[in-house]
Amino acid sequence: MTSTVPVSLTRMAAGSALQAVLLDMDGTLVDTEGFWWDAEVEVFADLGHQLDESWRDVVVGGPMTRSAGYLIEATGADITLAEVTGLLNDRFEKRIGQGVPMMPGAARLLAELARHDVPTALVSASHRRIIDRILDSLGHRHFALSVAGDEVERTKPHPDPYLLAAKGLGASPGRCAVIEDTATGVAAAEAAGCPVVVVPSVAPIAPAAGRVIVRSLEQVDLAFLRSLITSTN
C-alpha cells in the first residue's frame, strides 16, 4: 500500500510552484528494463517458445498483465496469465537480488531532491513485491510514498497512479514534475495533467507539447524541474 505522507511535506508542497516530483522506476531510476526482457525471454524459453526481439518495444513500460498477456497470445504458450505473471516476478526478483544498477544521474538527483525537502513519490507499473525490493537499493528515505501497479484498479497508461501519488502528497497534478522513460508512462502522466520529463530508455519518444526530452538524468536537476513548472503553469 502507499505510505503515509509526513505533514511537513504536505505543507511544503502547498507553498511552492513545484509541489512534488513523481518518478518512474524501471528504466528511469534503475537500469532494469533489460532485466525484465531477459526474464521474459527465459520464462518463455522454458515454456518452449522463442520471443521475437521486435516484441520488446511492445511490452516495455506497461503493466505486467498487458505485457504477459501479449506474449502469451503472440507465442500461443499454454499457460495462464496468473501463472506467467508469477514466473516473471520470480525470475526478475532473482535477478535484482544480485544488485540493481542505477541510471546515470539518478543518485545525484534523488539526493538533491531530499536535501531540499522536495516531496517525491515513486510511481511504477511493477508489483509491490518488486518495488519494495528495489527500494531497498534506492533508499526508502528518498520517497514519501510509492504507488505499485497492483495497488490501483487501472495502472499506466491510465492516469490513476499519478493522480493517486499527487493526491497523497497534497499536490496539484499540474505542479508535479513527472520523470518517465516509456510511451506508456508518458501517456499516464500526461493524462493526469502533469508536465513530463522524458528520458527514453528502450524505445524513442516523439516530441510533443508539454513534455521535455533529455538524453540522461544527468541533465536534470532541481532548477531544471522548477523551470519546467514555471514555464507550463
Sine and cosine of phi, psi and omega as CSV:
sin_phi,cos_phi,sin_psi,cos_psi,sin_omega,cos_omega
0.00,0.00,0.30,-0.95,0.04,-1.00
-0.94,0.34,0.49,-0.87,-0.06,-1.00
-1.00,0.08,0.26,-0.97,0.03,-1.00
-0.98,0.21,0.67,-0.74,-0.03,-1.00
-1.00,-0.08,0.79,-0.61,0.04,-1.00
-0.86,0.51,0.61,-0.79,-0.02,-1.00
-0.84,0.54,-0.61,0.79,-0.04,-1.00
-0.87,0.50,-0.60,0.80,0.01,-1.00
-0.94,0.35,-0.65,0.76,0.01,-1.00
-0.89,0.45,-0.65,0.76,0.03,-1.00
-0.90,0.43,-0.66,0.75,0.01,-1.00
-0.89,0.46,-0.66,0.75,-0.01,-1.00
-0.87,0.50,-0.62,0.79,-0.07,-1.00
-0.94,0.34,-0.34,0.94,-0.13,-0.99
-0.95,-0.32,0.28,0.96,-0.08,-1.00
-0.75,-0.66,0.53,-0.85,0.07,-1.00
-0.87,0.49,-0.74,0.67,0.15,-0.99
-1.00,0.02,0.94,-0.35,-0.10,-0.99
-1.00,-0.06,-0.44,0.90,-0.02,-1.00
-0.24,-0.97,0.33,-0.94,0.10,-1.00
-0.84,-0.54,0.80,-0.60,-0.04,-1.00
-0.90,-0.43,0.84,-0.54,-0.13,-0.99
-0.87,-0.50,0.71,-0.71,0.19,-0.98
-0.94,0.34,0.22,-0.97,-0.06,-1.00
-0.95,-0.31,-0.96,0.28,-0.08,-1.00
-0.90,0.43,0.83,-0.55,0.04,-1.00
0.99,0.10,-0.24,0.97,0.02,-1.00
-0.97,-0.25,-0.84,0.54,0.03,-1.00
-0.99,-0.13,-0.57,0.82,-0.02,-1.00
-0.83,-0.56,0.61,-0.80,-0.08,-1.00
-1.00,0.09,0.95,0.32,-0.13,-0.99
-0.85,-0.52,-0.01,1.00,0.02,-1.00
-0.86,0.52,-0.62,0.79,0.05,-1.00
-0.91,0.40,-0.53,0.85,0.05,-1.00
-0.88,0.48,-0.69,0.73,-0.02,-1.00
-0.90,0.44,-0.69,0.72,-0.01,-1.00
-0.90,0.43,-0.67,0.74,0.04,-1.00
-0.87,0.50,-0.66,0.75,0.02,-1.00
-0.89,0.46,-0.67,0.74,0.01,-1.00
-0.90,0.43,-0.69,0.73,0.02,-1.00
-0.87,0.49,-0.71,0.70,-0.05,-1.00
-0.92,0.38,-0.69,0.72,-0.02,-1.00
-0.89,0.45,-0.70,0.71,-0.03,-1.00
-0.96,0.27,-0.45,0.89,0.11,-0.99
-0.90,0.43,-0.64,0.77,0.05,-1.00
-0.89,0.45,-0.44,0.90,0.01,-1.00
-1.00,0.02,0.00,1.00,0.04,-1.00
1.00,-0.02,0.37,0.93,-0.05,-1.00
-0.78,-0.63,0.60,-0.80,0.05,-1.00
-0.97,-0.26,0.78,-0.63,-0.01,-1.00
-1.00,0.08,0.63,-0.78,0.07,-1.00
-0.99,0.17,0.73,-0.68,-0.03,-1.00
-0.85,0.53,-0.49,0.87,-0.02,-1.00
-0.91,0.40,-0.34,0.94,0.01,-1.00
-0.96,0.28,-0.28,0.96,-0.06,-1.00
-0.86,0.51,-0.68,0.73,0.00,-1.00
-0.92,0.39,-0.43,0.90,-0.02,-1.00
-0.96,0.27,-0.64,0.77,-0.13,-0.99
-1.00,-0.05,-0.22,0.98,-0.08,-1.00
-0.92,0.38,0.69,-0.73,0.16,-0.99
0.99,0.16,-0.13,0.99,-0.06,-1.00
-1.00,-0.07,0.10,-0.99,0.08,-1.00
-0.90,0.44,0.53,-0.85,-0.06,-1.00
-0.86,0.51,-0.61,0.79,-0.02,-1.00
-0.88,0.48,-0.62,0.79,0.02,-1.00
-0.94,0.35,-0.74,0.67,-0.03,-1.00
-0.89,0.45,-0.75,0.66,-0.02,-1.00
-0.91,0.43,-0.65,0.76,0.02,-1.00
-0.88,0.47,-0.65,0.76,0.03,-1.00
-0.88,0.47,-0.70,0.71,-0.05,-1.00
-0.93,0.36,-0.57,0.82,0.08,-1.00
-0.89,0.46,-0.72,0.70,-0.02,-1.00
-0.92,0.39,-0.66,0.75,-0.06,-1.00
-0.93,0.38,-0.57,0.82,-0.04,-1.00
-1.00,-0.07,-0.37,0.93,-0.10,-1.00
0.96,0.27,0.37,0.93,-0.03,-1.00
-0.88,0.47,0.65,-0.76,0.00,-1.00
-1.00,0.03,0.98,0.18,-0.04,-1.00
-0.38,-0.93,0.52,-0.85,0.01,-1.00
-0.99,0.12,0.31,-0.95,0.03,-1.00
-0.88,0.48,-0.68,0.73,0.00,-1.00
-0.89,0.46,-0.64,0.77,-0.02,-1.00
-0.92,0.40,-0.72,0.70,-0.05,-1.00
-0.95,0.32,-0.54,0.84,0.06,-1.00
-0.88,0.47,-0.70,0.72,0.04,-1.00
-0.89,0.46,-0.67,0.74,0.01,-1.00
-0.90,0.44,-0.65,0.76,0.00,-1.00
-0.92,0.40,-0.69,0.72,0.03,-1.00
-0.89,0.46,-0.67,0.75,0.01,-1.00
-0.88,0.48,-0.72,0.69,-0.05,-1.00
-0.92,0.39,-0.65,0.76,0.00,-1.00
-0.92,0.39,-0.68,0.73,-0.02,-1.00
-0.89,0.46,-0.58,0.81,0.05,-1.00
-0.90,0.44,-0.64,0.77,-0.01,-1.00
-0.92,0.38,-0.70,0.71,-0.04,-1.00
-0.96,0.28,-0.26,0.97,0.08,-1.00
-0.91,0.41,-0.29,0.96,0.01,-1.00
-1.00,-0.04,0.07,1.00,0.00,-1.00
0.86,-0.52,0.55,-0.84,-0.02,-1.00
-0.86,-0.51,0.93,-0.37,0.02,-1.00
-0.96,0.27,0.73,-0.68,0.03,-1.00
-1.00,0.05,0.49,-0.87,0.05,-1.00
-0.95,0.31,0.48,-0.88,0.02,-1.00
-0.83,0.56,0.77,-0.64,0.03,-1.00
1.00,0.03,-0.19,0.98,-0.09,-1.00
-0.92,0.39,-0.75,0.66,-0.03,-1.00
-0.88,0.47,-0.67,0.74,0.01,-1.00
-0.90,0.44,-0.67,0.74,-0.01,-1.00
-0.91,0.41,-0.71,0.70,0.02,-1.00
-0.87,0.49,-0.65,0.76,0.01,-1.00
-0.91,0.42,-0.64,0.77,0.00,-1.00
-0.92,0.40,-0.70,0.72,0.02,-1.00
-0.88,0.47,-0.65,0.76,0.02,-1.00
-0.92,0.40,-0.65,0.76,-0.03,-1.00
-0.88,0.47,-0.53,0.85,-0.03,-1.00
-0.98,-0.19,0.22,0.98,0.06,-1.00
0.83,0.56,0.63,0.77,0.06,-1.00
-0.99,0.12,0.85,-0.53,0.04,-1.00
-0.85,0.52,0.76,-0.65,-0.12,-0.99
-0.70,-0.71,0.67,-0.74,0.04,-1.00
-0.78,-0.62,0.57,-0.82,0.12,-0.99
-0.99,-0.13,0.83,-0.56,-0.08,-1.00
-0.81,-0.59,0.94,-0.34,-0.13,-0.99
-0.72,-0.70,0.47,-0.88,0.12,-0.99
-0.99,0.11,-0.15,0.99,0.05,-1.00
-0.93,0.36,0.35,-0.94,-0.01,-1.00
-0.97,0.23,0.34,-0.94,-0.05,-1.00
-0.83,0.56,-0.66,0.75,-0.04,-1.00
-0.86,0.50,-0.57,0.82,0.00,-1.00
-0.98,0.21,-0.70,0.72,0.00,-1.00
-0.84,0.54,-0.71,0.70,-0.04,-1.00
-0.89,0.45,-0.59,0.81,0.04,-1.00
-0.92,0.40,-0.66,0.75,-0.02,-1.00
-0.96,0.30,-0.54,0.84,0.07,-1.00
-0.89,0.46,-0.46,0.89,0.07,-1.00
-0.88,0.48,-0.53,0.85,0.02,-1.00
-1.00,0.05,-0.68,0.73,-0.02,-1.00
-0.93,0.36,-0.57,0.82,-0.08,-1.00
0.97,-0.25,0.95,-0.31,0.01,-1.00
-0.84,0.54,-0.49,0.87,-0.07,-1.00
-0.89,0.45,-0.34,0.94,-0.05,-1.00
-0.98,0.20,-0.18,0.98,-0.11,-0.99
-0.78,-0.63,0.77,-0.63,0.07,-1.00
-0.94,0.33,-0.51,0.86,0.05,-1.00
-0.39,-0.92,0.22,-0.97,0.09,-1.00
-0.64,-0.77,0.52,-0.86,0.00,-1.00
-0.83,-0.55,0.82,-0.57,-0.02,-1.00
-0.97,-0.23,0.41,-0.91,-0.05,-1.00
-0.91,0.42,-0.45,0.89,0.00,-1.00
-1.00,-0.06,0.23,0.97,0.04,-1.00
-0.93,-0.36,-0.01,1.00,0.03,-1.00
-0.83,-0.55,0.51,-0.86,-0.01,-1.00
-0.91,0.42,-0.62,0.78,0.03,-1.00
-0.79,-0.62,0.89,-0.46,0.02,-1.00
-0.99,-0.11,-0.15,-0.99,0.00,-1.00
-0.80,0.60,0.66,-0.75,0.28,0.96
-1.00,0.03,0.15,0.99,0.06,-1.00
-0.96,0.29,0.41,-0.91,-0.07,-1.00
-0.97,0.23,-0.19,0.98,-0.15,-0.99
-0.76,0.65,-0.73,0.69,-0.03,-1.00
-0.88,0.47,-0.64,0.77,-0.01,-1.00
-0.97,0.26,-0.58,0.82,0.07,-1.00
-0.91,0.42,-0.64,0.77,0.02,-1.00
-0.91,0.42,-0.67,0.74,0.00,-1.00
-0.91,0.42,-0.70,0.71,0.01,-1.00
-0.88,0.48,-0.70,0.71,0.02,-1.00
-0.88,0.48,-0.67,0.75,-0.01,-1.00
-0.90,0.44,-0.47,0.88,0.02,-1.00
-1.00,-0.07,0.02,1.00,-0.02,-1.00
0.93,0.37,0.53,0.85,-0.11,-0.99
-0.89,-0.46,0.41,-0.91,0.12,-0.99
-0.99,0.12,0.74,-0.68,0.00,-1.00
-0.80,0.60,-0.59,0.81,-0.01,-1.00
-0.93,0.37,-0.24,0.97,0.03,-1.00
-0.92,-0.40,0.33,0.94,0.10,-0.99
-0.95,-0.31,0.87,-0.49,0.09,-1.00
-0.99,0.14,0.80,-0.61,0.03,-1.00
-0.96,-0.28,0.65,-0.76,0.09,-1.00
-0.88,-0.47,0.85,-0.52,-0.10,-0.99
-0.69,-0.73,0.28,-0.96,0.00,-1.00
-0.81,-0.58,-0.18,0.98,-0.06,-1.00
-0.82,-0.58,0.33,-0.94,0.01,-1.00
-0.88,0.47,-0.59,0.81,0.02,-1.00
-0.89,0.46,-0.73,0.69,0.01,-1.00
-0.92,0.39,-0.65,0.76,0.03,-1.00
-0.88,0.47,-0.67,0.74,0.01,-1.00
-0.87,0.49,-0.65,0.76,0.01,-1.00
-0.90,0.43,-0.72,0.69,-0.03,-1.00
-0.91,0.42,-0.69,0.72,-0.02,-1.00
-0.93,0.37,-0.58,0.81,0.05,-1.00
-0.91,0.42,-0.46,0.89,0.04,-1.00
-0.99,0.16,-0.18,0.98,0.02,-1.00
1.00,0.00,0.34,0.94,-0.03,-1.00
-0.99,-0.12,0.65,-0.76,0.19,-0.98
-0.93,0.37,0.58,-0.81,-0.17,-0.99
-0.81,-0.58,0.70,-0.71,0.22,-0.98
-0.98,-0.21,0.84,-0.55,-0.05,-1.00
-0.96,-0.29,0.81,-0.59,0.10,-1.00
-0.87,-0.49,1.00,0.07,-0.12,-0.99
-0.83,0.55,0.66,-0.75,0.02,-1.00
-0.94,-0.33,-0.97,0.23,-0.07,-1.00
-1.00,0.08,-0.73,0.69,-0.08,-1.00
-0.88,-0.47,0.55,-0.84,0.02,-1.00
-0.92,0.39,0.45,-0.89,0.04,-1.00
-0.87,-0.49,0.76,-0.65,-0.03,-1.00
-0.97,0.26,0.58,-0.81,0.07,-1.00
-0.90,0.44,0.48,-0.88,0.05,-1.00
-0.30,-0.96,0.30,-0.95,0.03,-1.00
-0.88,0.47,0.67,-0.74,0.06,-1.00
1.00,0.04,0.01,1.00,0.04,-1.00
-0.76,-0.65,0.56,-0.83,0.04,-1.00
-0.87,-0.49,0.77,-0.64,-0.03,-1.00
-0.96,-0.28,0.78,-0.62,0.04,-1.00
-0.81,-0.59,0.29,-0.96,-0.03,-1.00
-0.99,0.16,-0.51,0.86,-0.13,-0.99
-0.37,-0.93,0.40,-0.92,0.11,-0.99
-0.90,0.43,-0.24,0.97,0.07,-1.00
-0.91,0.42,-0.29,0.96,0.05,-1.00
-1.00,-0.02,-0.04,1.00,-0.11,-0.99
-0.92,-0.39,0.79,-0.62,0.13,-0.99
-0.64,-0.76,-0.05,-1.00,-0.08,-1.00
-0.90,0.44,-0.66,0.75,0.01,-1.00
-0.87,0.49,-0.65,0.76,0.03,-1.00
-0.87,0.48,-0.73,0.69,-0.03,-1.00
-0.92,0.39,-0.63,0.77,0.05,-1.00
-0.90,0.44,-0.64,0.77,0.00,-1.00
-0.93,0.37,-0.50,0.87,0.04,-1.00
-0.90,0.44,-0.70,0.72,0.02,-1.00
-0.92,0.39,-0.67,0.74,0.00,-1.00
-0.87,0.49,-0.62,0.79,-0.08,-1.00
-0.99,0.15,-0.22,0.98,-0.06,-1.00
-0.92,-0.40,-0.02,1.00,-0.04,-1.00
-0.78,-0.62,0.00,0.00,0.00,0.00
